[in-house]
Amino acid sequence: MSIHQPSGTHLLADMSGIAPDLLTDCAKIEQLLREAAAAAGAQVLHSHFHSFGPGLGVTGVVLLAESHISIHTWPENGFAAADIFMCGASQPHVALEVIEDALQPEYSEVRTVDREPPH
């Protein structure tokens, strides 16, 4: 396993106007986040996802050697909140593009935070 520097990019994405049926399938959302991690050049260590029931939202996280990708969905509002933090050579913006391409939100607001140890 490679050693990663303790700095990276943290994306917080709020996406709305998503078709509700895209936000309820736990297995599909897990597969989407795993594909996003792979596209970004990140190494998946483990994932855990939970469905709140038929027609309801999903919450989950993909743990990465480079940090994590998490998501929480509200199909009743057509809303998903994703959190992508990656260090090293991985590309969190690529992961977000994969997620947005699949979910096709009408609106997306992304906040970017550069993470590193305080000096």
N, CA, C and O of each residue as an XYZ file, in Angstrom:
476
protein
N       0.849     -1.180      0.000
C       0.000      0.000      0.000
C       0.891      1.240      0.000
O       1.893      1.285      0.714
N       0.536      2.229     -0.787
C       1.332      3.446     -0.852
C       1.053      4.347      0.346
O       0.010      4.258      0.994
N       2.013      5.206      0.613
C       1.861      6.169      1.705
C       1.344      7.472      1.112
O       1.863      7.954      0.105
N       0.324      8.035      1.738
C      -0.281      9.269      1.246
C       0.072     10.427      2.172
O       0.165     10.268      3.389
N       0.264     11.583      1.571
C       0.513     12.790      2.339
C      -0.774     13.202      3.057
O      -1.869     12.931      2.563
N      -0.653     13.858      4.225
C      -1.853     14.246      4.983
C      -2.482     15.535      4.470
O      -2.811     16.426      5.254
N      -2.646     15.633      3.177
C      -3.335     16.778      2.593
C      -4.149     16.276      1.409
O      -3.815     15.269      0.785
N      -5.210     16.993      1.119
C      -6.055     16.576      0.009
C      -7.186     17.548     -0.219
O      -7.216     18.643      0.344
N      -8.112     17.130     -1.050
C      -9.261     17.951     -1.414
C     -10.529     17.285     -0.907
O     -10.736     16.083     -1.079
N     -11.370     18.093     -0.280
C     -12.634     17.627      0.283
C     -13.757     18.352     -0.452
O     -13.864     19.576     -0.379
N     -14.592     17.597     -1.158
C     -15.729     18.165     -1.882
C     -17.013     17.854     -1.126
O     -17.241     16.718     -0.712
N     -17.841     18.861     -0.953
C     -19.167     18.705     -0.364
C     -20.162     19.093     -1.447
O     -20.241     20.254     -1.847
N     -20.920     18.108     -1.917
C     -21.829     18.340     -3.040
C     -23.272     18.151     -2.608
O     -23.652     17.091     -2.111
N     -24.071     19.195     -2.805
C     -25.513     19.148     -2.572
C     -26.176     19.144     -3.943
O     -26.063     20.104     -4.706
N     -26.871     18.047     -4.246
C     -27.467     17.866     -5.572
C     -28.976     17.725     -5.446
O     -29.465     16.926     -4.647
N     -29.716     18.501     -6.236
C     -31.179     18.439     -6.163
C     -31.779     18.331     -7.555
O     -31.101     18.510     -8.567
N     -33.079     18.029     -7.573
C     -33.762     17.826     -8.839
C     -33.413     16.474     -9.449
O     -33.357     16.330    -10.670
N     -33.178     15.480     -8.584
C     -32.819     14.131     -9.025
C     -34.087     13.269     -9.050
O     -34.925     13.365     -8.153
N     -34.221     12.440    -10.065
C     -35.361     11.520    -10.136
C     -35.363     10.626     -8.890
O     -34.357      9.973     -8.612
N     -36.458     10.581     -8.141
C     -36.498      9.828     -6.885
C     -36.076      8.369     -7.001
O     -35.447      7.832     -6.090
N     -36.420      7.717     -8.124
C     -36.079      6.294     -8.265
C     -34.571      6.053     -8.333
O     -34.125      4.922     -8.139
N     -33.778      7.089     -8.605
C     -32.321      6.946     -8.624
C     -31.717      7.008     -7.221
O     -30.527      6.753     -7.039
N     -32.546      7.350     -6.235
C     -32.031      7.598     -4.884
C     -32.464      6.565     -3.854
O     -32.263      6.767     -2.656
N     -33.058      5.454     -4.305
C     -33.609      4.494     -3.347
C     -32.941      3.123     -3.352
O     -33.104      2.362     -2.398
N     -32.208      2.797     -4.380
C     -31.635      1.453     -4.521
C     -30.236      1.399     -3.904
O     -29.268      1.905     -4.471
N     -30.159      0.784     -2.754
C     -28.925      0.703     -1.984
C     -27.781      0.090     -2.801
O     -26.681      0.641     -2.836
N     -28.032     -1.026     -3.445
C     -26.982     -1.719     -4.195
C     -26.477     -0.873     -5.365
O     -25.276     -0.829     -5.628
N     -27.390     -0.203     -6.064
C     -26.984      0.630     -7.200
C     -26.167      1.835     -6.742
O     -25.194      2.212     -7.396
N     -26.556      2.436     -5.632
C     -25.810      3.587     -5.131
C     -24.431      3.157     -4.640
O     -23.446      3.864     -4.853
N     -24.361      2.011     -3.991
C     -23.049      1.502     -3.571
C     -22.160      1.258     -4.786
O     -20.989      1.638     -4.785
N     -22.703      0.632     -5.812
C     -21.929      0.373     -7.026
C     -21.483      1.684     -7.669
O     -20.351      1.785     -8.143
N     -22.353      2.681     -7.689
C     -22.015      3.989     -8.248
C     -20.834      4.609     -7.514
O     -19.902      5.097     -8.154
N     -20.855      4.601     -6.187
C     -19.759      5.207     -5.439
C     -18.461      4.422     -5.586
O     -17.379      5.008     -5.600
N     -18.564      3.112     -5.696
C     -17.360      2.302     -5.939
C     -16.781      2.616     -7.327
O     -15.563      2.703     -7.483
N     -17.645      2.786     -8.326
C     -17.190      3.151     -9.669
C     -16.574      4.546     -9.672
O     -15.577      4.782    -10.354
N     -17.156      5.467     -8.917
C     -16.613      6.818     -8.820
C     -15.214      6.796     -8.203
O     -14.317      7.504     -8.661
N     -15.034      5.987     -7.172
C     -13.722      5.865     -6.532
C     -12.695      5.318     -7.522
O     -11.583      5.838     -7.618
N     -13.067      4.273     -8.252
C     -12.150      3.669     -9.226
C     -11.774      4.678    -10.315
O     -10.606      4.780    -10.690
N     -12.757      5.419    -10.820
C     -12.496      6.409    -11.859
C     -11.542      7.493    -11.366
O     -10.768      8.049    -12.145
N     -11.602      7.790    -10.067
C     -10.754      8.825     -9.477
C      -9.353      8.317     -9.143
O      -8.496      9.084     -8.704
N      -9.126      7.028     -9.352
C      -7.820      6.465     -9.050
C      -7.620      6.134     -7.588
O      -6.486      6.056     -7.117
N      -8.715      5.939     -6.861
C      -8.644      5.638     -5.429
C      -8.787      4.132     -5.190
O      -9.362      3.407     -6.002
N      -8.247      3.686     -4.058
C      -8.308      2.274     -3.683
C      -9.400      2.061     -2.645
O      -9.330      2.603     -1.542
N     -10.413      1.268     -3.000
C     -11.511      0.960     -2.082
C     -11.032     -0.062     -1.051
O     -10.464     -1.097     -1.399
N     -11.272      0.249      0.222
C     -10.945     -0.665      1.312
C     -12.163     -1.439      1.793
O     -12.087     -2.639      2.054
N     -13.292     -0.737      1.908
C     -14.511     -1.331      2.452
C     -15.664     -0.382      2.164
O     -15.453      0.810      1.937
N     -16.875     -0.908      2.173
C     -18.042     -0.029      2.049
C     -19.160     -0.563      2.925
O     -19.230     -1.755      3.220
N     -20.027      0.345      3.330
C     -21.197     -0.028      4.120
C     -22.344      0.904      3.741
O     -22.199      2.126      3.772
N     -23.483      0.315      3.384
C     -24.648      1.091      2.961
C     -25.887      0.593      3.685
O     -25.978     -0.574      4.066
N     -26.841      1.504      3.868
C     -28.078      1.171      4.573
C     -29.255      1.810      3.837
O     -29.216      2.994      3.504
N     -30.291      1.027      3.588
C     -31.534      1.531      3.027
C     -32.522      1.743      4.165
O     -32.606      0.927      5.083
N     -33.262      2.830      4.102
C     -34.255      3.106      5.133
C     -35.609      2.472      4.829
O     -36.578      2.683      5.558
N     -35.671      1.690      3.743
C     -36.894      0.967      3.405
C     -37.328      1.248      1.984
O     -36.782      2.137      1.331
N     -38.307      0.500      1.497
C     -38.790      0.676      0.123
C     -39.229      2.119     -0.140
O     -40.037      2.682      0.599
N     -38.683      2.698     -1.197
C     -39.033      4.065     -1.579
C     -38.389      5.144     -0.737
O     -38.599      6.332     -0.982
N     -37.604      4.743      0.256
C     -36.957      5.716      1.140
C     -35.481      5.873      0.778
O     -34.984      5.212     -0.134
N     -34.802      6.733      1.484
C     -33.429      7.071      1.174
C     -32.403      6.024      1.568
O     -32.713      4.993      2.166
N     -31.174      6.336      1.208
C     -30.021      5.480      1.431
C     -28.924      6.316      2.069
O     -28.784      7.500      1.763
N     -28.155      5.713      2.944
C     -26.945      6.347      3.451
C     -25.818      5.341      3.321
O     -26.029      4.139      3.483
N     -24.624      5.828      3.030
C     -23.522      4.891      2.891
C     -22.186      5.576      2.765
O     -22.080      6.777      2.514
N     -21.165      4.752      2.951
C     -19.792      5.249      2.865
C     -18.905      4.207      2.200
O     -19.044      3.007      2.435
N     -17.997      4.688      1.370
C     -16.945      3.866      0.788
C     -15.646      4.357      1.414
O     -15.235      5.498      1.204
N     -15.008      3.485      2.181
C     -13.729      3.821      2.801
C     -12.622      3.593      1.784
O     -12.573      2.555      1.124
N     -11.749      4.558      1.667
C     -10.675      4.515      0.686
C      -9.320      4.580      1.385
O      -9.216      5.112      2.490
N      -8.301      4.052      0.758
C      -6.947      4.261      1.262
C      -6.657      5.761      1.285
O      -5.858      6.235      2.092
N      -7.311      6.496      0.399
C      -7.117      7.946      0.273
C      -8.099      8.757      1.116
O      -7.976      9.982      1.147
N      -9.040      8.160      1.784
C     -10.005      8.732      2.716
C     -11.384      8.132      2.508
O     -11.597      6.983      2.893
N     -12.367      8.876      1.896
C     -13.719      8.325      1.814
C     -14.600      9.048      0.795
O     -14.304     10.159      0.357
N     -15.692      8.371      0.437
C     -16.825      8.970     -0.279
C     -18.065      8.544      0.493
O     -18.244      7.359      0.777
N     -18.915      9.495      0.834
C     -20.166      9.145      1.498
C     -21.327      9.839      0.794
O     -21.147     10.814      0.064
N     -22.531      9.301      1.038
C     -23.729      9.881      0.436
C     -24.916      9.645      1.359
O     -24.980      8.650      2.081
N     -25.840     10.573      1.317
C     -27.122     10.412      1.999
C     -28.171     10.932      1.030
O     -28.010     12.010      0.459
N     -29.260     10.160      0.838
C     -30.269     10.553     -0.153
C     -31.641     10.755      0.482
O     -31.998     10.107      1.466
N     -32.389     11.665     -0.108
C     -33.772     11.943      0.268
C     -34.602     11.911     -1.012
O     -34.814     12.956     -1.627
N     -35.079     10.735     -1.428
C     -35.842     10.661     -2.677
C     -37.112     11.508     -2.646
O     -37.534     12.033     -3.677
N     -37.716     11.642     -1.482
C     -38.941     12.445     -1.378
C     -38.693     13.917     -1.705
O     -39.631     14.658     -2.001
N     -37.422     14.341     -1.650
C     -37.050     15.706     -1.994
C     -36.187     15.782     -3.253
O     -35.788     16.871     -3.664
N     -35.894     14.628     -3.869
C     -35.016     14.609     -5.036
C     -33.632     15.130     -4.720
O     -32.994     15.764     -5.561
N     -33.159     14.863     -3.503
C     -31.921     15.466     -3.001
C     -30.920     14.411     -2.557
O     -31.284     13.396     -1.962
N     -29.648     14.670     -2.857
C     -28.559     13.819     -2.368
C     -27.410     14.716     -1.925
O     -27.087     15.705     -2.583
N     -26.799     14.355     -0.799
C     -25.631     15.065     -0.285
C     -24.456     14.094     -0.328
O     -24.498     13.030      0.289
N     -23.410     14.464     -1.058
C     -22.220     13.624     -1.177
C     -21.026     14.337     -0.568
O     -20.923     15.563     -0.609
N     -20.135     13.548     -0.007
C     -18.939     14.030      0.672
C     -17.778     13.218      0.112
O     -17.730     12.001      0.290
N     -16.848     13.877     -0.559
C     -15.731     13.186     -1.201
C     -14.433     13.809     -0.700
O     -14.151     14.976     -0.973
N     -13.648     13.027      0.031
C     -12.353     13.503      0.530
C     -11.290     12.527      0.060
O     -11.353     11.333      0.351
N     -10.316     13.044     -0.667
C      -9.239     12.203     -1.190
C      -7.903     12.925     -1.072
O      -7.807     14.134     -1.280
N      -6.881     12.153     -0.735
C      -5.532     12.684     -0.716
C      -4.704     11.925     -1.743
O      -5.218     11.047     -2.436
N      -3.431     12.261     -1.839
C      -2.557     11.595     -2.798
C      -2.878     12.013     -4.220
O      -3.343     13.127     -4.460
N      -2.628     11.113     -5.161
C      -2.811     11.420     -6.578
C      -4.245     11.211     -7.048
O      -4.549     11.467     -8.214
N      -5.135     10.752     -6.169
C      -6.526     10.532     -6.566
C      -7.188     11.857     -6.943
O      -6.724     12.930     -6.558
N      -8.274     11.760     -7.699
C      -8.919     12.941     -8.283
C     -10.386     13.025     -7.857
O     -11.254     12.484     -8.542
N     -10.676     13.692     -6.739
C     -12.049     13.751     -6.254
C     -13.033     14.390     -7.232
O     -14.207     14.019     -7.252
N     -12.573     15.342     -8.042
C     -13.483     15.962     -9.014
C     -13.958     14.950    -10.060
O     -15.081     15.048    -10.555
N     -13.113     13.991    -10.391
C     -13.507     12.937    -11.327
C     -14.587     12.061    -10.688
O     -15.563     11.693    -11.342
N     -14.406     11.732     -9.408
C     -15.422     10.948     -8.699
C     -16.767     11.675     -8.720
O     -17.806     11.060     -8.962
N     -16.743     12.973     -8.468
C     -17.987     13.747     -8.470
C     -18.623     13.755     -9.859
O     -19.845     13.661     -9.974
N     -17.823     13.865    -10.905
C     -18.370     13.833    -12.267
C     -19.111     12.520    -12.530
O     -20.178     12.524    -13.144
N     -18.555     11.406    -12.072
C     -19.190     10.097    -12.258
C     -20.541     10.068    -11.538
O     -21.536      9.593    -12.087
N     -20.566     10.575    -10.315
C     -21.799     10.595     -9.519
C     -22.844     11.492    -10.180
O     -24.005     11.106    -10.311
N     -22.430     12.689    -10.596
C     -23.379     13.608    -11.232
C     -23.878     13.070    -12.573
O     -25.049     13.247    -12.911
N     -23.007     12.418    -13.335
C     -23.441     11.835    -14.615
C     -24.528     10.786    -14.402
O     -25.455     10.678    -15.204
N     -24.417     10.018    -13.326
C     -25.394      8.964    -13.051
C     -26.694      9.514    -12.477
O     -27.777      9.056    -12.843
N     -26.595     10.493    -11.580
C     -27.791     10.999    -10.896
C     -28.489     12.124    -11.654
O     -29.665     12.392    -11.408
N     -27.790     12.781    -12.561
C     -28.359     13.847    -13.384
C     -29.142     14.898    -12.568
O     -30.315     15.141    -12.848
N     -28.503     15.517    -11.566
C     -29.214     16.541    -10.807
C     -29.498     17.775    -11.676
O     -28.713     18.122    -12.559
N     -30.626     18.423    -11.409
C     -30.919     19.691    -12.078
C     -30.005     20.787    -11.552
O     -29.597     21.684    -12.289
N     -29.690     20.698    -10.262
C     -28.830     21.688     -9.619
C     -27.778     20.966     -8.792
O     -28.036     19.914     -8.206
N     -26.587     21.555     -8.760
C     -25.527     21.002     -7.938
C     -24.706     22.154     -7.369
O     -24.230     23.015     -8.108
N     -24.549     22.158     -6.075
C     -23.720     23.159     -5.417
C     -22.570     22.411     -4.745
O     -22.789     21.520     -3.924
N     -21.356     22.781     -5.099
C     -20.178     22.087     -4.595
C     -19.295     23.068     -3.843
O     -18.939     24.131     -4.352
N     -18.954     22.689     -2.630
C     -17.984     23.452     -1.843
C     -16.696     22.641     -1.796
O     -16.725     21.428     -1.591
N     -15.580     23.310     -1.984
C     -14.275     22.662     -1.994
C     -13.467     23.164     -0.811
O     -13.351     24.367     -0.580
N     -12.915     22.223     -0.074
C     -12.073     22.553      1.073
C     -10.723     21.875      0.868
O     -10.658     20.663      0.664
N      -9.656     22.649      0.922
C      -8.315     22.077      0.884
C      -7.959     21.680      2.303
O      -8.007     22.499      3.221
N      -7.598     20.410      2.476
C      -7.296     19.876      3.810
C      -5.796     19.650      3.938
O      -5.175     19.086      3.038
N      -5.211     20.084      5.049
C      -3.804     19.835      5.335
C      -3.536     20.141      6.797
O      -4.316     20.844      7.440
N      -2.436     19.618      7.327
C      -2.115     19.896      8.725
C      -1.861     21.390      8.921
O      -1.266     22.031      8.055
N      -2.304     21.948     10.045
C      -2.006     23.364     10.331
C      -0.499     23.557     10.478
O       0.220     22.668     10.933
N      -0.052     24.720     10.089
C       1.387     25.012     10.170
C       1.728     25.675     11.482
O       2.891     25.994     11.729
